Amino acid sequence: MIQLDHLTKRFGAKTAVDDISVTIQPGKVTGFLGPNGAGKSTTMRMIMGLDRPTHGQALINGKRYAEFRSPLTEVGALLDAKAIHTGRTAYAHLLSLAATHGIPKSRVHEVIGMTGLESVAGKRVGGFSLGMGQRLGIAAAMLGDPATLILDEPVNGLDPEGVLWVRQFARHLASQGRTVFLSSHLMSEMAQTADHIVVLGRGRVLADAPVDSILAAATRHAVRVRTPQPEQLARAVAGADVAVTGVEAQLLEITGLTAAQIGETAARDGIVLHELTPISASLEEAYLELTQDDVEYRTEVSR
């Protein structure tokens, strides 16, 4: 469990993190989202004791990270995949970390196999791609078989197979009762990986809820309707709070009515329906709605 208790961090006149109180529960994958500059990396660094909070505290299972006698066996973290001596081989890097905690060589070989690094374990890290560096960082995080994992952008630079592996790996770790806290900018991936989401905007918590609750709270709710009689259906459902949009021939998107209401109206008027599908906002849409006023670097979207 990770507890953030009124966590605040100021850098001079700038408040990077402002009074965050959040509990990251074990047995779940908790996603950490927010625009660039929102304070995600700063928060993770404070959890790991790399930055000192101006106010409040970050606890892992009731302790500060610096209080653990054997930190690698308590917490595994990937905060910067490039923070590795480039002249060492992957095997030597992991072996040196293991030696600091009395972790046996057999475990080094286990995490190398776990992360798919067997073919490059003897190569110098300086020649690694970003994706291979990410795998090595995850191997280092898992070295002590910790109960808590903190991963900052773990899929950055990975190919589709690697992204799928991280998703399955994170969910497997959570199913074992571990605390898994990870950030990502890939909304589609987070939607498939996380059980719970924490969203930051300009250092403040904008949302702290299960994924389903965040999606349900988003404003976009529509029904996709496919019918050979689109004009008749549009007239039949017309109303003050109803919007009908033609997506393509014989396909409409209707807001303001439920799928049941549309189906009942079509049946009453003898209108044939080939599809009637409720549509909820995607996690990306819900996220953009939550953070629309908290984006530090805004650009115009070409249309």
C-alpha positions as a LaTeX table, in Angstrom:
\begin{tabular}{lrrr}
\hline
Residue & $x$ (\AA) & $y$ (\AA) & $z$ (\AA) \\
\hline
Met1 & 0.00 & 0.00 & 0.00 \\
Ile2 & 1.19 & 3.51 & $-0.82$ \\
Gln3 & $-0.19$ & 6.41 & 1.20 \\
Leu4 & 0.27 & 10.02 & 0.11 \\
Asp5 & $-0.69$ & 12.26 & 3.02 \\
His6 & $-1.09$ & 15.98 & 2.13 \\
Leu7 & 1.96 & 15.65 & $-0.10$ \\
Thr8 & 3.23 & 19.04 & $-1.32$ \\
Lys9 & 6.36 & 19.97 & $-3.24$ \\
Arg10 & 7.44 & 23.49 & $-4.15$ \\
Phe11 & 10.37 & 24.49 & $-6.33$ \\
Gly12 & 10.86 & 28.15 & $-5.53$ \\
Ala13 & 7.72 & 29.98 & $-6.58$ \\
Lys14 & 6.31 & 26.96 & $-8.43$ \\
Thr15 & 4.16 & 24.38 & $-6.68$ \\
Ala16 & 4.77 & 21.11 & $-8.49$ \\
Val17 & 2.55 & 19.00 & $-6.22$ \\
Asp18 & $-0.19$ & 20.52 & $-4.10$ \\
Asp19 & $-1.67$ & 18.76 & $-1.03$ \\
Ile20 & $-2.14$ & 15.28 & $-2.52$ \\
Ser21 & $-3.85$ & 12.74 & $-0.27$ \\
Val22 & $-4.27$ & 9.40 & $-2.05$ \\
Thr23 & $-4.07$ & 5.73 & $-1.04$ \\
Ile24 & $-2.83$ & 3.21 & $-3.62$ \\
Gln25 & $-4.34$ & $-0.14$ & $-2.70$ \\
Pro26 & $-2.69$ & $-3.57$ & $-3.12$ \\
Gly27 & $-4.23$ & $-6.14$ & $-5.43$ \\
Lys28 & $-4.95$ & $-3.55$ & $-8.11$ \\
Val29 & $-3.17$ & $-1.85$ & $-10.97$ \\
Thr30 & $-3.44$ & 1.88 & $-10.29$ \\
Gly31 & $-2.81$ & 4.12 & $-13.28$ \\
Phe32 & $-1.29$ & 7.56 & $-12.79$ \\
Leu33 & $-2.31$ & 10.06 & $-15.47$ \\
Gly34 & $-1.84$ & 13.74 & $-16.12$ \\
Pro35 & $-0.57$ & 16.23 & $-18.72$ \\
Asn36 & 3.12 & 17.06 & $-19.01$ \\
Gly37 & 4.15 & 19.10 & $-15.98$ \\
Ala38 & 1.25 & 17.84 & $-13.86$ \\
Gly39 & 3.59 & 16.48 & $-11.15$ \\
Lys40 & 3.49 & 12.72 & $-11.80$ \\
Ser41 & 7.25 & 12.13 & $-11.90$ \\
Thr42 & 7.81 & 14.48 & $-8.95$ \\
Thr43 & 5.25 & 12.51 & $-6.93$ \\
Met44 & 6.93 & 9.20 & $-7.76$ \\
Arg45 & 10.34 & 10.65 & $-6.87$ \\
Met46 & 9.00 & 11.76 & $-3.47$ \\
Ile47 & 7.60 & 8.27 & $-2.84$ \\
Met48 & 11.08 & 6.89 & $-3.52$ \\
Gly49 & 12.81 & 9.51 & $-1.35$ \\
Leu50 & 14.60 & 11.14 & $-4.30$ \\
Asp51 & 12.80 & 14.44 & $-3.69$ \\
Arg52 & 11.88 & 15.70 & $-0.24$ \\
Pro53 & 8.33 & 17.02 & 0.15 \\
Thr54 & 7.83 & 20.58 & 1.31 \\
His55 & 4.88 & 19.33 & 3.33 \\
Gly56 & 3.23 & 16.00 & 4.05 \\
Gln57 & 4.65 & 12.53 & 3.62 \\
Ala58 & 4.71 & 9.49 & 1.34 \\
Leu59 & 4.55 & 6.09 & 3.03 \\
Ile60 & 4.93 & 2.58 & 1.66 \\
Asn61 & 3.31 & 0.02 & 3.94 \\
Gly62 & 3.49 & 2.56 & 6.75 \\
Lys63 & 7.16 & 3.52 & 6.29 \\
Arg64 & 9.19 & 6.06 & 4.36 \\
Tyr65 & 11.33 & 4.49 & 1.69 \\
Ala66 & 14.54 & 5.51 & 3.52 \\
Glu67 & 13.45 & 3.52 & 6.58 \\
Phe68 & 13.56 & 0.14 & 4.84 \\
Arg69 & 16.60 & $-1.95$ & 5.74 \\
Ser70 & 16.26 & $-3.95$ & 2.50 \\
Pro71 & 14.51 & $-1.58$ & 0.06 \\
Leu72 & 14.83 & $-3.74$ & $-3.08$ \\
Thr73 & 12.83 & $-6.50$ & $-1.40$ \\
Glu74 & 10.11 & $-4.03$ & $-0.38$ \\
Val75 & 9.77 & $-1.70$ & $-3.37$ \\
Gly76 & 10.73 & $-2.05$ & $-7.02$ \\
Ala77 & 10.86 & 1.11 & $-9.11$ \\
Leu78 & 11.50 & 2.13 & $-12.70$ \\
Leu79 & 11.75 & 5.93 & $-12.84$ \\
Asp80 & 14.42 & 6.46 & $-15.50$ \\
Ala81 & 15.42 & 3.62 & $-17.82$ \\
Lys82 & 18.58 & 5.53 & $-18.85$ \\
Ala83 & 19.96 & 5.83 & $-15.30$ \\
Ile84 & 22.35 & 2.91 & $-15.80$ \\
His85 & 26.14 & 2.72 & $-16.21$ \\
Thr86 & 26.39 & 2.39 & $-19.99$ \\
Gly87 & 29.69 & 0.51 & $-19.86$ \\
Arg88 & 28.23 & $-2.41$ & $-17.90$ \\
Thr89 & 26.48 & $-5.39$ & $-19.37$ \\
Ala90 & 22.86 & $-5.99$ & $-18.40$ \\
Tyr91 & 23.92 & $-9.03$ & $-16.38$ \\
Ala92 & 26.66 & $-7.09$ & $-14.54$ \\
His93 & 24.23 & $-4.27$ & $-13.74$ \\
Leu94 & 21.69 & $-6.65$ & $-12.21$ \\
Leu95 & 24.42 & $-8.62$ & $-10.42$ \\
Ser96 & 25.79 & $-5.46$ & $-8.80$ \\
Leu97 & 22.30 & $-4.51$ & $-7.55$ \\
Ala98 & 21.74 & $-8.03$ & $-6.24$ \\
Ala99 & 25.05 & $-7.93$ & $-4.32$ \\
Thr100 & 23.89 & $-4.90$ & $-2.30$ \\
His101 & 21.04 & $-6.97$ & $-0.81$ \\
Gly102 & 22.50 & $-10.46$ & $-0.76$ \\
Ile103 & 20.19 & $-11.57$ & $-3.56$ \\
Pro104 & 21.47 & $-14.79$ & $-5.17$ \\
Lys105 & 22.68 & $-15.06$ & $-8.78$ \\
Ser106 & 19.83 & $-17.43$ & $-9.48$ \\
Arg107 & 17.38 & $-14.55$ & $-9.03$ \\
Val108 & 19.36 & $-12.45$ & $-11.50$ \\
His109 & 18.93 & $-15.19$ & $-14.07$ \\
Glu110 & 15.21 & $-15.42$ & $-13.21$ \\
Val111 & 14.50 & $-11.75$ & $-13.88$ \\
Ile112 & 16.58 & $-11.83$ & $-17.06$ \\
Gly113 & 14.38 & $-14.67$ & $-18.31$ \\
Met114 & 11.24 & $-12.97$ & $-16.98$ \\
Thr115 & 11.88 & $-9.83$ & $-19.03$ \\
Gly116 & 13.14 & $-11.49$ & $-22.23$ \\
Leu117 & 16.73 & $-10.26$ & $-21.91$ \\
Glu118 & 18.52 & $-13.59$ & $-22.37$ \\
Ser119 & 19.94 & $-12.78$ & $-25.80$ \\
Val120 & 21.37 & $-9.39$ & $-24.73$ \\
Ala121 & 22.32 & $-10.05$ & $-21.09$ \\
Gly122 & 26.02 & $-10.06$ & $-22.01$ \\
Lys123 & 25.88 & $-6.85$ & $-24.05$ \\
Arg124 & 26.78 & $-3.38$ & $-22.79$ \\
Val125 & 23.81 & $-1.29$ & $-21.82$ \\
Gly126 & 25.10 & 1.69 & $-23.82$ \\
Gly127 & 24.07 & $-0.10$ & $-27.00$ \\
Phe128 & 20.54 & $-0.88$ & $-25.85$ \\
Ser129 & 17.46 & 0.52 & $-27.54$ \\
Leu130 & 14.99 & 2.43 & $-25.37$ \\
Gly131 & 12.72 & $-0.61$ & $-25.28$ \\
Met132 & 15.49 & $-2.93$ & $-24.10$ \\
Gly133 & 16.45 & $-0.36$ & $-21.48$ \\
Gln134 & 12.85 & $-0.42$ & $-20.25$ \\
Arg135 & 12.96 & $-4.20$ & $-19.94$ \\
Leu136 & 16.22 & $-3.97$ & $-17.99$ \\
Gly137 & 14.66 & $-1.38$ & $-15.69$ \\
Ile138 & 11.70 & $-3.68$ & $-15.02$ \\
Ala139 & 14.10 & $-6.57$ & $-14.36$ \\
Ala140 & 15.91 & $-4.42$ & $-11.78$ \\
Ala141 & 12.59 & $-3.44$ & $-10.19$ \\
Met142 & 11.65 & $-7.12$ & $-9.83$ \\
Leu143 & 15.05 & $-8.25$ & $-8.55$ \\
Gly144 & 14.06 & $-8.34$ & $-4.88$ \\
Asp145 & 10.59 & $-9.81$ & $-5.59$ \\
Pro146 & 8.97 & $-6.75$ & $-3.94$ \\
Ala147 & 5.36 & $-6.36$ & $-2.86$ \\
Thr148 & 5.18 & $-2.83$ & $-4.31$ \\
Leu149 & 6.00 & $-1.76$ & $-7.89$ \\
Ile150 & 6.30 & 1.87 & $-9.02$ \\
Leu151 & 6.75 & 2.19 & $-12.78$ \\
Asp152 & 7.03 & 5.52 & $-14.60$ \\
Glu153 & 6.15 & 5.11 & $-18.30$ \\
Pro154 & 7.11 & 1.39 & $-18.42$ \\
Val155 & 5.88 & 0.89 & $-22.02$ \\
Asn156 & 7.83 & 3.84 & $-23.43$ \\
Gly157 & 9.82 & 2.61 & $-26.43$ \\
Leu158 & 8.42 & $-0.92$ & $-26.40$ \\
Asp159 & 7.09 & $-2.63$ & $-29.51$ \\
Pro160 & 3.50 & $-4.01$ & $-29.53$ \\
Glu161 & 4.63 & $-7.36$ & $-28.14$ \\
Gly162 & 6.45 & $-5.58$ & $-25.33$ \\
Val163 & 3.45 & $-3.38$ & $-24.54$ \\
Leu164 & 1.24 & $-6.46$ & $-24.33$ \\
Trp165 & 3.79 & $-8.15$ & $-22.08$ \\
Val166 & 3.87 & $-5.18$ & $-19.66$ \\
Arg167 & 0.06 & $-5.14$ & $-19.53$ \\
Gln168 & $-0.18$ & $-8.83$ & $-18.73$ \\
Phe169 & 2.76 & $-8.64$ & $-16.33$ \\
Ala170 & 1.28 & $-5.74$ & $-14.36$ \\
Arg171 & $-2.10$ & $-7.45$ & $-14.05$ \\
His172 & $-0.42$ & $-10.71$ & $-13.00$ \\
Leu173 & 1.53 & $-8.93$ & $-10.25$ \\
Ala174 & $-1.63$ & $-7.24$ & $-8.98$ \\
Ser175 & $-3.45$ & $-10.60$ & $-8.96$ \\
Gln176 & $-0.78$ & $-11.81$ & $-6.53$ \\
Gly177 & $-1.82$ & $-9.07$ & $-4.09$ \\
Arg178 & 0.99 & $-6.64$ & $-4.91$ \\
Thr179 & 0.62 & $-2.88$ & $-5.17$ \\
Val180 & 1.22 & $-1.79$ & $-8.78$ \\
Phe181 & 1.42 & 1.96 & $-9.45$ \\
Leu182 & 2.26 & 2.97 & $-13.00$ \\
Ser183 & 2.08 & 6.01 & $-15.24$ \\
Ser184 & 1.59 & 6.11 & $-18.98$ \\
His185 & 0.56 & 8.47 & $-21.76$ \\
Leu186 & $-1.04$ & 5.63 & $-23.75$ \\
Met187 & $-4.72$ & 5.95 & $-22.83$ \\
Ser188 & $-5.82$ & 2.89 & $-24.79$ \\
Glu189 & $-3.24$ & 0.80 & $-22.96$ \\
Met190 & $-4.12$ & 2.22 & $-19.55$ \\
Ala191 & $-7.80$ & 1.44 & $-20.19$ \\
Gln192 & $-6.88$ & $-2.23$ & $-20.64$ \\
Thr193 & $-4.36$ & $-2.39$ & $-17.78$ \\
Ala194 & $-5.56$ & $-0.30$ & $-14.83$ \\
Asp195 & $-8.31$ & $-1.08$ & $-12.34$ \\
His196 & $-8.12$ & 2.34 & $-10.68$ \\
Ile197 & $-7.02$ & 5.74 & $-11.97$ \\
Val198 & $-5.49$ & 8.79 & $-10.29$ \\
Val199 & $-5.44$ & 11.90 & $-12.51$ \\
Leu200 & $-3.25$ & 14.92 & $-11.73$ \\
Gly201 & $-3.56$ & 18.39 & $-13.23$ \\
Arg202 & $-1.14$ & 21.18 & $-12.27$ \\
Gly203 & $-0.15$ & 19.24 & $-9.16$ \\
Arg204 & $-3.71$ & 18.67 & $-7.91$ \\
Val205 & $-5.80$ & 15.48 & $-7.85$ \\
Leu206 & $-8.55$ & 15.78 & $-10.46$ \\
Ala207 & $-9.83$ & 12.22 & $-10.12$ \\
Asp208 & $-9.22$ & 9.22 & $-7.87$ \\
Ala209 & $-11.63$ & 6.43 & $-8.79$ \\
Pro210 & $-12.09$ & 3.06 & $-10.49$ \\
Val211 & $-11.80$ & 3.17 & $-14.28$ \\
Asp212 & $-15.51$ & 2.34 & $-14.69$ \\
Ser213 & $-16.53$ & 5.25 & $-12.47$ \\
Ile214 & $-14.37$ & 7.71 & $-14.42$ \\
Leu215 & $-15.87$ & 6.51 & $-17.71$ \\
Ala216 & $-19.41$ & 6.70 & $-16.32$ \\
Ala217 & $-18.86$ & 10.29 & $-15.19$ \\
Ala218 & $-17.77$ & 11.45 & $-18.65$ \\
Thr219 & $-20.38$ & 13.45 & $-20.51$ \\
Arg220 & $-20.33$ & 11.60 & $-23.84$ \\
His221 & $-23.02$ & 8.92 & $-23.90$ \\
Ala222 & $-24.53$ & 8.02 & $-27.23$ \\
Val223 & $-26.16$ & 5.17 & $-29.11$ \\
Arg224 & $-24.96$ & 3.91 & $-32.48$ \\
Val225 & $-27.91$ & 2.88 & $-34.67$ \\
Arg226 & $-27.73$ & 1.18 & $-38.05$ \\
Thr227 & $-30.97$ & 1.19 & $-40.01$ \\
Pro228 & $-32.08$ & 1.14 & $-43.68$ \\
Gln229 & $-34.54$ & 3.92 & $-42.71$ \\
Pro230 & $-32.32$ & 6.61 & $-41.16$ \\
Glu231 & $-34.51$ & 9.59 & $-42.12$ \\
Gln232 & $-37.63$ & 8.02 & $-40.62$ \\
Leu233 & $-35.79$ & 7.15 & $-37.41$ \\
Ala234 & $-34.32$ & 10.65 & $-37.11$ \\
Arg235 & $-37.82$ & 12.14 & $-37.36$ \\
Ala236 & $-39.26$ & 9.62 & $-34.92$ \\
Val237 & $-36.74$ & 10.33 & $-32.14$ \\
Ala238 & $-36.54$ & 14.10 & $-32.67$ \\
Gly239 & $-36.81$ & 16.16 & $-29.50$ \\
Ala240 & $-35.45$ & 19.18 & $-27.67$ \\
Asp241 & $-32.66$ & 17.26 & $-25.91$ \\
Val242 & $-31.97$ & 14.73 & $-28.67$ \\
Ala243 & $-29.13$ & 15.08 & $-31.18$ \\
Val244 & $-28.91$ & 12.86 & $-34.26$ \\
Thr245 & $-25.68$ & 12.72 & $-36.27$ \\
Gly246 & $-25.23$ & 10.88 & $-39.55$ \\
Val247 & $-21.99$ & 8.91 & $-39.34$ \\
Glu248 & $-22.28$ & 7.20 & $-42.72$ \\
Ala249 & $-25.02$ & 5.79 & $-44.94$ \\
Gln250 & $-27.60$ & 4.04 & $-42.75$ \\
Leu251 & $-25.58$ & 4.70 & $-39.59$ \\
Leu252 & $-26.62$ & 7.28 & $-36.98$ \\
Glu253 & $-25.25$ & 8.36 & $-33.63$ \\
Ile254 & $-27.95$ & 9.54 & $-31.24$ \\
Thr255 & $-27.51$ & 11.33 & $-27.91$ \\
Gly256 & $-30.23$ & 12.21 & $-25.40$ \\
Leu257 & $-31.99$ & 8.84 & $-25.48$ \\
Thr258 & $-31.11$ & 5.38 & $-24.19$ \\
Ala259 & $-30.82$ & 2.36 & $-26.46$ \\
Ala260 & $-34.06$ & 1.01 & $-24.95$ \\
Gln261 & $-35.94$ & 4.23 & $-25.74$ \\
Ile262 & $-34.69$ & 4.24 & $-29.33$ \\
Gly263 & $-35.58$ & 0.57 & $-29.77$ \\
Glu264 & $-39.10$ & 1.10 & $-28.41$ \\
Thr265 & $-39.63$ & 4.12 & $-30.69$ \\
Ala266 & $-38.43$ & 2.17 & $-33.73$ \\
Ala267 & $-40.71$ & $-0.78$ & $-32.90$ \\
Arg268 & $-43.69$ & 1.52 & $-32.46$ \\
Asp269 & $-43.12$ & 3.14 & $-35.86$ \\
Gly270 & $-42.21$ & $-0.05$ & $-37.70$ \\
Ile271 & $-38.60$ & 1.01 & $-38.35$ \\
Val272 & $-36.09$ & $-1.79$ & $-38.98$ \\
Leu273 & $-32.89$ & $-1.72$ & $-36.90$ \\
His274 & $-29.76$ & $-3.66$ & $-37.80$ \\
Glu275 & $-27.65$ & $-2.36$ & $-34.92$ \\
Leu276 & $-28.35$ & $-0.68$ & $-31.59$ \\
Thr277 & $-25.15$ & $-0.14$ & $-29.60$ \\
Pro278 & $-24.71$ & 2.10 & $-26.54$ \\
Ile279 & $-21.45$ & 4.10 & $-26.70$ \\
Ser280 & $-19.69$ & 5.50 & $-23.65$ \\
Ala281 & $-16.74$ & 7.85 & $-23.58$ \\
Ser282 & $-13.33$ & 6.22 & $-23.97$ \\
Leu283 & $-10.74$ & 6.69 & $-21.24$ \\
Glu284 & $-8.94$ & 9.12 & $-23.55$ \\
Glu285 & $-12.11$ & 11.24 & $-23.90$ \\
Ala286 & $-12.77$ & 11.10 & $-20.16$ \\
Tyr287 & $-9.16$ & 12.08 & $-19.44$ \\
Leu288 & $-9.23$ & 15.01 & $-21.88$ \\
Glu289 & $-12.48$ & 16.20 & $-20.34$ \\
Leu290 & $-10.98$ & 16.06 & $-16.84$ \\
Thr291 & $-7.76$ & 17.85 & $-17.79$ \\
Gln292 & $-9.03$ & 20.38 & $-20.33$ \\
Asp293 & $-8.35$ & 23.30 & $-17.97$ \\
Asp294 & $-5.06$ & 21.95 & $-16.64$ \\
Val295 & $-2.92$ & 21.46 & $-19.74$ \\
Glu296 & 0.31 & 23.44 & $-19.42$ \\
Tyr297 & 1.29 & 23.28 & $-23.10$ \\
Arg298 & $-1.77$ & 23.64 & $-25.32$ \\
Thr299 & $-1.78$ & 23.22 & $-29.11$ \\
Glu300 & $-4.51$ & 23.58 & $-31.71$ \\
Val301 & $-5.79$ & 20.41 & $-33.37$ \\
Ser302 & $-5.97$ & 20.55 & $-37.16$ \\
Arg303 & $-9.35$ & 19.69 & $-38.61$ \\
\hline
\end{tabular}
